[in-house]
Amino acid sequence: MAALNTTVVGLTGSTVTYTPASGGGDTCETGAGVVLLVKNGDASSHTVTLVTPEVVDGDLAVADRAVTVAAGAERAIPVTGRYRNPSTGRAAITYDAVTSVTVAVLRVPAL
């Protein structure tokens, strides 16, 4: 898994730098104002999954968040603290395929 860098968006704006999605998945920061941007340049749709490490009632796993990104489309996916892995402090992201998929992580601070 590759650790994605977070771009903090300043008051005058920021340049978004996309990187190729990793075949083994990626990790990123979590929290308020954090967004995963996914660009799918492929001719097929792809599914991005945010792993939810949370359990309720001691043993009931909360389902992972699966988001479909249509062919040629972009999606912005909030990465809240719900996806924070307690062992790593980061969210784990997987992809059904990474052909022509690029990603970026942005954090917009509260004003």
MARRO-248564 format. One line per 8 residues: for each residue x, z, y of C-alpha. Coordinates in Angstrom, 2 decimals. Layout:
BEGIN
X/Z/Y | ...
This chain:
BEGIN
0.00/0.00/0.00 | 1.21/-0.86/3.46 | 0.74/1.58/6.34 | -0.98/-0.25/9.20 | 0.11/0.63/12.72 | -2.52/1.64/15.25 | -2.70/0.03/18.68 | -3.97/2.47/21.28
-6.09/0.54/23.77 | -5.13/1.38/27.34 | -7.34/1.24/30.41 | -6.01/-2.20/31.28 | -6.56/-3.51/27.75 | -4.16/-4.19/24.89 | -2.93/-7.14/22.89 | -4.27/-7.14/19.33
-1.64/-7.96/16.73 | -2.97/-8.89/13.30 | -0.93/-8.55/10.11 | -1.65/-10.00/6.66 | -3.74/-7.72/4.42 | -1.67/-6.33/1.54 | -2.62/-7.28/-2.01 | -2.14/-3.67/-3.12
-4.25/-2.38/-0.22 | -3.42/-0.74/3.08 | -3.71/2.64/4.76 | -4.54/3.49/8.35 | -5.22/6.29/10.78 | -8.73/7.76/10.86 | -10.82/9.48/13.51 | -12.99/9.02/16.56
-12.48/5.65/18.23 | -10.49/4.11/15.32 | -11.60/0.62/14.28 | -10.29/-1.68/11.56 | -10.50/-5.33/12.64 | -10.66/-7.83/9.79 | -10.29/-11.60/10.22 | -11.19/-13.76/7.24
-9.70/-17.23/7.62 | -10.54/-18.14/4.02 | -13.30/-20.52/2.88 | -14.83/-17.68/0.80 | -16.21/-14.33/1.86 | -14.17/-11.22/1.05 | -15.04/-7.56/0.58 | -13.10/-4.80/2.33
-13.53/-1.32/0.86 | -12.80/1.97/2.62 | -12.25/4.67/0.01 | -14.31/7.80/0.57 | -12.44/10.79/-0.91 | -15.31/13.17/-0.13 | -17.38/14.98/-2.76 | -20.53/17.05/-2.32
-21.80/19.92/-4.46 | -18.30/20.23/-5.89 | -18.44/17.19/-8.15 | -20.65/14.44/-6.71 | -18.50/11.63/-5.28 | -19.59/9.97/-2.06 | -19.68/6.17/-2.54 | -16.97/4.05/-0.97
-17.89/1.84/2.02 | -17.81/-1.86/1.05 | -18.06/-4.38/3.88 | -18.40/-8.11/3.30 | -16.58/-10.37/5.76 | -18.02/-13.88/5.67 | -15.79/-16.94/5.47 | -14.27/-17.69/8.87
-15.68/-14.46/10.36 | -14.36/-11.28/11.92 | -15.67/-7.73/11.42 | -14.95/-4.47/13.22 | -15.27/-1.47/10.89 | -15.21/2.13/12.21 | -12.70/4.32/10.34 | -14.11/7.80/10.88
-12.68/11.04/9.56 | -14.95/10.67/6.51 | -12.36/8.28/5.03 | -9.36/10.61/5.61 | -7.56/11.36/2.36 | -6.60/15.05/2.49 | -3.29/14.37/0.70 | -2.07/11.58/2.98
-4.08/12.09/6.17 | -4.89/8.36/6.16 | -7.69/6.08/4.98 | -7.12/3.89/1.92 | -8.32/0.29/2.27 | -8.65/-2.23/-0.56 | -9.58/-5.92/-0.60 | -11.18/-8.06/-3.30
-8.64/-10.75/-2.31 | -6.25/-11.21/0.60 | -6.05/-14.99/0.93 | -6.10/-15.73/4.69 | -7.19/-12.15/5.51 | -5.50/-10.44/8.46 | -6.11/-6.96/9.82 | -5.45/-4.79/12.85
-6.22/-1.16/13.69 | -7.25/-0.11/17.19 | -7.95/3.30/18.67 | -9.93/3.57/21.88 | -9.33/7.03/23.36 | -12.26/9.00/24.74 | -12.40/8.80/28.51
